[in-house]
Amino acid sequence: MKITAPLLALILAALANSSMAADTDPGTVAVEALGRLNGIALACQQPALVTRARNAIITTAPKTRGYGEVFENATNAAYLEQGKGATCPDAASLASNIAAAEQRMKSAFADSK
């Protein structure tokens, strides 16, 4: 019984470290950034930019559940945050930010094609 608490602490620490390592993966970071921009585009009623962001994910990122969840979670969080009264960026700057995020994603997944 005395070993249970330290063993549990060790397992939790190992799990925390492995999830932090996944967060620093360039692909995950790029997908999350594009997801945030997608959420802003959704909230700011920019359907063409939403389509562009989703197409970038579909054509560039590997088709895995993990990347899909990262994109959707980032989209949802940004959409909700934008709904709290944040000012919408103009369409040109949002399009520019999406273009930069697309390039980061292409670089991150260049080896996976």
C-alpha positions in Angstrom: 0.0 0.0 0.0 2.9 2.4 0.7 4.2 2.0 -2.8 0.8 2.9 -4.5 1.0 6.7 -4.0 4.6 7.1 -5.3 3.8 4.8 -8.2 0.7 6.8 -9.1 2.7 10.0 -8.9 5.3 8.6 -11.2 2.8 7.5 -13.7 1.0 10.8 -13.7 4.3 12.7 -14.2 5.2 10.4 -17.1 1.8 11.0 -18.7 2.2 14.8 -18.2 5.6 14.8 -19.9 4.4 12.8 -22.9 1.5 15.1 -23.5 3.8 18.2 -23.3 6.1 16.6 -25.9 3.1 16.2 -28.3 2.3 19.9 -27.8 5.7 20.9 -29.1 5.4 18.8 -32.3 5.6 21.3 -35.2 2.7 19.6 -37.0 0.5 19.8 -33.9 1.4 23.5 -33.4 0.7 24.3 -37.0 -2.7 22.5 -37.0 -3.7 24.3 -33.8 -2.7 27.7 -35.2 -4.8 27.1 -38.3 -7.7 25.8 -36.1 -7.6 29.1 -34.1 -7.7 31.1 -37.3 -10.6 28.9 -38.6 -12.6 29.7 -35.4 -12.0 33.4 -35.8 -13.1 33.2 -39.4 -16.2 31.3 -38.4 -17.1 33.8 -35.7 -16.4 36.8 -37.9 -18.6 35.4 -40.7 -15.8 34.9 -43.3 -17.0 31.7 -45.1 -14.4 31.8 -47.8 -11.6 31.9 -45.2 -13.2 29.0 -43.3 -13.3 27.0 -46.5 -9.6 27.8 -47.2 -8.6 26.8 -43.7 -10.5 23.5 -43.8 -9.1 22.7 -47.3 -5.6 23.3 -46.0 -6.1 20.8 -43.2 -7.6 18.3 -45.5 -4.9 18.5 -48.2 -1.8 19.0 -46.0 -2.1 17.3 -42.6 -2.0 13.5 -42.2 -5.5 12.1 -41.8 -5.3 11.1 -38.1 -7.8 11.5 -35.3 -5.3 13.4 -33.2 -4.7 16.2 -35.8 -8.5 16.3 -36.4 -9.2 16.8 -32.7 -6.5 19.4 -32.3 -8.0 21.4 -35.3 -11.6 21.1 -34.0 -10.7 21.9 -30.4 -8.7 25.0 -31.5 -11.5 26.0 -33.8 -14.1 25.7 -31.0 -12.0 27.6 -28.4 -11.3 30.4 -30.8 -14.9 30.7 -31.9 -16.1 30.9 -28.3 -13.4 33.4 -27.3 -14.3 35.6 -30.3 -17.9 35.5 -29.2 -17.0 37.1 -25.9 -16.7 40.5 -27.7 -13.3 40.4 -29.4 -13.0 42.6 -32.4 -12.9 40.8 -35.7 -9.8 41.3 -37.8 -10.3 42.7 -41.3 -10.5 40.0 -44.0 -7.2 40.9 -45.6 -5.2 40.4 -42.3 -7.1 37.2 -41.5 -6.4 35.9 -45.0 -2.7 36.8 -44.6 -2.5 35.0 -41.2 -4.2 31.9 -42.8 -1.7 31.9 -45.6 1.2 32.1 -43.2 -0.3 29.2 -41.2 -0.7 27.2 -44.4 3.0 27.6 -45.1 4.0 26.5 -41.6 1.8 23.5 -41.9 3.3 22.6 -45.3 6.8 22.9 -43.8 5.8 20.8 -40.8 4.4 18.0 -42.9 6.8 18.1 -45.8 8.3 14.7 -44.9 4.9 13.0 -44.5 3.9 13.2 -48.1 
